[in-house]
Amino acid sequence: MPLELIITPGDIAGVGPEVMLKAYAELLEDDFCEDAKIIFTGPKFFWQKLAEALDLPVPENYLSSPEIKDAFPEGYELGDLSADCGRFAMVCLGDAVRYCLEKPLRALVTAPLNKEGIRRAGYGNAGHTDFLAAATNSSDTAMAFYTEELKVVLVTHHIPLSQVPGALTTEGILSKIVQADLMGKKLGIEKPKIAVAGLNPHAGENGILGKEELDVIAPAIEDANIIGIQAFGPLPSDTLFHFAREKRYDIVVAMYHDQGLIPIKLLDFESGVNVTLGLPFVRTSPDHGTAYNIAEDFEADHRSALAAIKLACRLAKE
């Protein structure tokens, strides 16, 4: 049974469809996913028109239900935030998820959407990660990020910084360490070394600069080691990422969004990949947004989309 990679368009007023088509064209040239069937979610006429405008190969395979065709926002404008484009993005995503759940060897690669657009469309404030967890009844998911130099799993993600300390629990941190370990094994690392960041400066200085390391984070690391996971820390985040980049550690577990994302985007802004762990299928996405400001130019960098498709193919085959 061949692997099927399902690509969603995201918000079609942004650069998502463009970068996915550019990545697809490059894949056809280097045969990286030659044994995979790549399926584009959305009406064929949409992808065909855009591919012709970009002078790129027209995709061969499509997932397009009557609901998707009905939701297509006729008259949309590139670069414009709208509820109609938000609704279309979510209808496509919902159909893609249902398709991925039908049988194994299917992976999902999602183009960027806009949270304000989907909120206006009546879908609340949930982004991809929250929607996918709810749609698949997955209670233990994690947001992760992949580059060649650095891999990061987040304990908390889209919450205000002021709420992070109260959101940290030993059980929650342990679950993310477990997810990081599974991710490392899917990447072919037999015994991943997981570095766990502290929350406070200098990882709390033995309680002088904060108690979270002693009371919450360290017990999770101890529990991880008891079940056979190589977890280290809590480690000061101002030096941790340097050592992870030098391969002393395989994956970093970060306590909050910017702690993990700043080093990822500093090291590889163009080719980072967002990965949702804990779903019944592989899901990856380019690590950037809709970029409305350049959508009309058709000059978007597609390296992150290409990396997302290649990583989905790699993870789904493990």
C-alpha positions in Angstrom: 0.0 0.0 0.0 1.6 3.3 -1.0 1.9 6.2 1.4 -0.6 9.0 0.7 0.3 12.6 1.5 -2.7 14.9 1.9 -2.0 18.6 1.4 -4.5 21.2 2.5 -4.6 24.7 1.0 -4.9 26.7 4.3 -6.0 30.2 3.8 -6.0 30.7 0.0 -5.6 34.4 0.4 -2.1 33.8 1.7 1.0 32.1 0.4 0.1 28.6 1.4 -1.2 27.2 -1.9 1.7 28.9 -3.7 4.4 27.3 -1.5 2.8 23.9 -1.7 2.7 23.9 -5.5 6.4 25.1 -5.6 7.4 22.3 -3.2 5.4 19.7 -5.2 7.2 20.8 -8.4 10.6 20.3 -6.7 9.6 16.9 -5.4 8.8 15.8 -8.9 12.3 16.7 -10.0 14.2 15.0 -7.2 11.9 12.0 -6.7 12.2 12.2 -2.9 8.6 11.0 -2.4 8.4 9.0 -5.6 6.7 6.1 -3.9 4.1 8.3 -2.3 0.8 9.6 -3.8 0.4 13.3 -3.2 -3.2 14.5 -2.9 -4.3 18.2 -2.9 -7.4 19.1 -0.9 -9.7 21.5 -2.7 -11.3 21.9 -6.1 -9.2 20.9 -9.1 -10.0 24.1 -10.9 -8.4 26.1 -8.1 -5.1 24.3 -8.0 -5.0 24.0 -11.8 -5.5 27.8 -12.3 -2.8 28.6 -9.7 -0.3 26.1 -11.1 -0.8 27.5 -14.6 -0.3 31.1 -13.3 2.9 30.0 -11.6 4.0 28.0 -14.7 4.3 24.9 -12.5 3.1 21.3 -12.9 -0.6 20.7 -12.3 -1.2 18.2 -9.5 -2.7 14.9 -10.5 -4.7 13.9 -7.4 -7.4 15.7 -5.5 -9.6 15.4 -2.5 -12.7 17.6 -3.1 -16.1 16.9 -1.6 -19.4 18.8 -2.4 -18.9 20.6 0.9 -15.5 21.8 -0.2 -16.8 23.0 -3.5 -19.7 24.8 -1.8 -17.4 26.5 0.6 -15.0 27.8 -2.1 -14.9 31.7 -1.7 -15.6 33.0 -5.2 -14.1 36.5 -5.6 -11.6 36.3 -2.8 -8.7 38.6 -3.0 -5.1 37.7 -2.3 -3.8 39.3 0.8 -7.2 40.0 2.3 -8.3 38.5 5.7 -11.8 37.1 5.4 -14.2 34.8 7.1 -14.9 33.1 3.8 -11.3 32.1 3.3 -11.2 31.0 7.0 -14.3 28.8 6.5 -12.9 27.3 3.3 -9.6 26.5 5.1 -11.4 24.7 7.9 -13.8 22.7 5.6 -10.8 21.5 3.6 -9.0 20.6 6.9 -12.0 18.7 8.2 -12.3 16.6 5.1 -8.6 15.9 5.0 -8.6 14.7 8.6 -11.5 12.4 8.0 -9.7 11.0 4.9 -6.5 10.4 7.0 -8.5 8.5 9.6 -10.0 6.1 7.2 -6.9 3.9 6.8 -3.2 3.8 7.7 -0.3 5.1 5.6 -1.8 8.5 5.2 -0.1 11.7 6.4 -1.3 15.3 6.5 0.6 18.4 5.4 -1.2 21.6 6.2 -0.7 25.0 4.6 -0.9 28.0 6.9 -4.2 29.4 8.0 -5.1 32.6 9.9 -6.6 32.4 13.4 -8.5 35.6 13.0 -10.0 34.4 9.7 -11.2 31.1 11.2 -12.5 32.9 14.3 -14.6 35.2 12.1 -15.9 32.1 10.4 -17.2 30.8 13.7 -14.5 28.2 14.6 -13.4 29.9 17.8 -9.8 30.6 18.5 -8.4 27.1 17.8 -5.6 26.8 15.4 -4.4 23.6 13.6 -3.1 21.9 16.7 -6.2 22.3 18.8 -8.6 21.5 16.0 -6.7 18.3 15.0 -6.6 17.1 18.7 -10.4 17.6 19.0 -11.2 16.1 15.5 -9.2 13.0 16.2 -10.2 12.6 19.9 -6.5 12.8 20.8 -6.0 13.9 24.4 -2.2 13.8 24.5 -0.8 15.9 21.7 2.2 18.1 21.5 3.5 20.9 19.3 7.0 20.2 18.0 9.4 21.9 15.6 12.0 20.3 13.4 15.1 21.6 11.7 18.3 19.8 10.7 20.1 21.4 13.6 17.5 21.5 16.3 14.3 19.7 17.4 12.0 21.1 20.0 8.8 20.0 21.8 6.7 22.5 23.6 5.0 21.9 27.0 2.7 25.0 26.6 2.2 26.9 23.4 -0.4 29.6 22.6 -1.1 31.0 26.0 0.0 34.3 27.6 3.4 34.2 29.3 1.8 35.2 32.6 -0.2 31.9 32.5 2.8 29.6 31.9 3.9 28.9 35.5 0.4 27.9 36.5 -0.1 25.7 33.4 3.0 23.6 34.2 2.3 20.2 35.8 4.6 17.2 36.4 2.2 15.0 34.5 2.0 17.4 31.6 5.8 17.8 31.3 6.3 14.0 31.5 3.8 13.5 28.6 5.8 15.9 26.4 9.1 14.1 27.3 7.5 10.9 26.3 6.3 12.5 23.0 9.8 13.8 22.4 11.3 10.3 22.9 8.8 8.8 20.4 9.6 11.6 17.9 13.3 10.8 18.2 12.8 7.1 17.7 10.7 7.9 14.5 13.7 9.9 13.3 15.8 6.8 13.7 17.5 7.5 17.0 17.5 4.3 19.1 17.9 6.0 22.5 17.1 9.7 22.2 18.7 12.1 24.6 16.0 14.6 25.8 17.1 17.9 27.3 14.5 19.5 29.4 14.7 23.3 29.8 14.1 25.1 33.1 11.5 27.9 33.3 13.4 30.5 35.2 16.8 32.1 34.6 19.7 29.7 35.4 17.0 27.0 35.8 16.0 28.5 39.1 19.4 28.5 40.9 18.2 25.7 43.2 15.1 27.6 44.1 16.6 31.1 44.5 15.1 32.3 41.3 11.9 30.2 41.2 10.6 27.0 42.6 9.1 25.5 39.4 12.3 23.5 38.6 12.3 21.9 42.0 8.6 21.3 42.5 7.3 20.5 39.0 10.0 20.0 36.3 12.6 17.9 38.1 10.0 15.3 39.2 8.9 14.8 35.6 12.5 14.2 34.5 12.9 11.7 37.3 9.7 9.9 36.3 10.9 9.8 32.6 14.2 8.2 33.6 12.3 5.6 35.7 10.4 4.4 32.6 13.6 4.2 30.6 13.8 7.6 28.8 17.1 9.5 28.8 16.0 12.9 30.1 18.3 15.5 31.4 17.7 18.7 33.4 16.2 21.0 34.3 18.8 22.9 32.2 19.3 26.7 31.8 17.8 27.6 28.5 20.5 30.3 27.8 23.0 27.5 27.2 20.9 24.4 26.5 20.1 25.2 22.9 23.8 25.7 22.1 24.6 22.2 23.4 21.6 20.7 21.6 22.9 22.3 18.4 26.2 20.6 19.0 24.4 17.2 19.3 25.0 16.7 23.0 21.2 16.3 23.1 18.8 15.1 20.4 15.6 16.9 21.3 14.8 19.8 23.6 11.6 20.0 25.7 10.8 23.7 26.2 8.4 25.1 28.7 6.8 27.8 26.6 6.3 29.0 23.0 9.1 31.6 22.6 11.6 29.7 24.7 11.5 27.0 22.0 10.7 29.0 18.9 13.3 31.8 19.1 16.3 29.4 18.7 14.4 27.4 16.0 13.8 30.4 13.9 17.2 31.9 14.5 18.9 28.8 13.3 16.7 28.0 10.3 14.1 30.6 9.6 13.4 29.4 6.1 13.1 25.6 6.5 11.6 24.9 9.9 8.7 22.5 10.2 5.8 22.4 12.6 4.9 18.8 13.7 1.9 17.7 15.8 2.7 14.7 17.9 0.2 12.3 19.4 -2.2 12.2 16.5 -3.3 8.9 14.9 -1.5 10.0 11.7 1.6 12.2 10.9 0.9 15.9 10.6 3.4 18.5 9.5 3.2 22.1 8.4 5.5 24.9 7.2 6.7 26.9 10.1 5.3 30.3 8.9 2.1 32.1 8.5 -0.1 33.2 5.6 2.1 36.2 4.7 -0.7 38.2 3.3 1.7 41.1 2.6 3.5 39.2 -0.2 0.7 36.9 -1.4 0.1 38.9 -4.6 3.8 38.8 -5.6 4.1 35.0 -6.0 7.6 35.2 -4.7 7.2 33.3 -1.4 10.0 31.0 -0.2 8.8 27.4 -0.4 11.7 25.8 1.5 9.6 25.3 4.7 6.8 23.7 2.7 9.3 21.4 1.0 10.8 20.4 4.3 7.3 19.7 5.7 6.4 17.3 2.9 9.7 15.5 3.1 9.5 15.2 6.9 5.9 13.9 6.7 7.1 11.2 4.2 10.0 10.3 6.4 8.0 10.0 9.7 5.0 8.2 8.1 7.3 5.4 6.8 8.8 4.7 10.2 
